[in-house]
């Protein structure tokens, strides 16, 4: 005969189970974190695990970001140069009109 559990009982069981799992994870981290912290031995890709992979990804993203920033700076300076040229063209157009009206009234 199956015994029906009250929702409060199930909630307590889940809470207890979660506590046991978290304690086991804490113990695992406490015993295995020393490998990550030990800086006296050289690290290889294999010994670095996730942190090494994350570092590689971050370094690659930094390189991409640098290139993107360089392109943006080029775009900004190019836009400034175009504005200066546009201003010069407008100035020349005004001066040419003045010269034309003086010579051909």
ZIURDA-V5036 format. One record per residue. N is the residue number from 1. RES is the residue in three letters. PSI is psi in whole degrees, 0 to 359 (999 if undefined). Layout:
# ZIURDA-V5036
N_RES_PSI + N_RES_PSI
This chain:
# ZIURDA-V5036
1_UNK_125 + 2_UNK_140 + 3_UNK_127 + 4_UNK_134 + 5_UNK_143 + 6_UNK_144 + 7_UNK_325 + 8_UNK_323 + 9_UNK_318 + 10_UNK_318 + 11_UNK_319 + 12_UNK_319 + 13_UNK_317 + 14_UNK_321 + 15_UNK_315 + 16_UNK_316 + 17_UNK_319 + 18_UNK_318 + 19_UNK_319 + 20_UNK_317 + 21_UNK_314 + 22_UNK_323 + 23_UNK_320 + 24_UNK_320 + 25_UNK_316 + 26_UNK_316 + 27_UNK_318 + 28_UNK_314 + 29_UNK_321 + 30_UNK_323 + 31_UNK_334 + 32_UNK_351 + 33_UNK_334 + 34_UNK_331 + 35_UNK_324 + 36_UNK_326 + 37_UNK_334 + 38_UNK_100 + 39_UNK_357 + 40_UNK_337 + 41_UNK_146 + 42_UNK_147 + 43_UNK_137 + 44_UNK_170 + 45_UNK_322 + 46_UNK_321 + 47_UNK_342 + 48_UNK_336 + 49_UNK_220 + 50_UNK_322 + 51_UNK_322 + 52_UNK_321 + 53_UNK_319 + 54_UNK_318 + 55_UNK_318 + 56_UNK_315 + 57_UNK_316 + 58_UNK_319 + 59_UNK_319 + 60_UNK_320 + 61_UNK_323 + 62_UNK_318 + 63_UNK_318 + 64_UNK_317 + 65_UNK_319 + 66_UNK_315 + 67_UNK_319 + 68_UNK_317 + 69_UNK_320 + 70_UNK_316 + 71_UNK_321 + 72_UNK_317 + 73_UNK_320 + 74_UNK_319 + 75_UNK_317 + 76_UNK_313 + 77_UNK_325 + 78_UNK_320 + 79_UNK_320 + 80_UNK_319 + 81_UNK_319 + 82_UNK_320 + 83_UNK_318 + 84_UNK_317 + 85_UNK_320 + 86_UNK_318 + 87_UNK_318 + 88_UNK_318 + 89_UNK_318 + 90_UNK_318 + 91_UNK_317 + 92_UNK_320 + 93_UNK_318 + 94_UNK_316 + 95_UNK_320 + 96_UNK_318 + 97_UNK_318 + 98_UNK_316 + 99_UNK_320 + 100_UNK_320 + 101_UNK_330 + 102_UNK_317 + 103_UNK_337 + 104_UNK_77 + 105_UNK_999
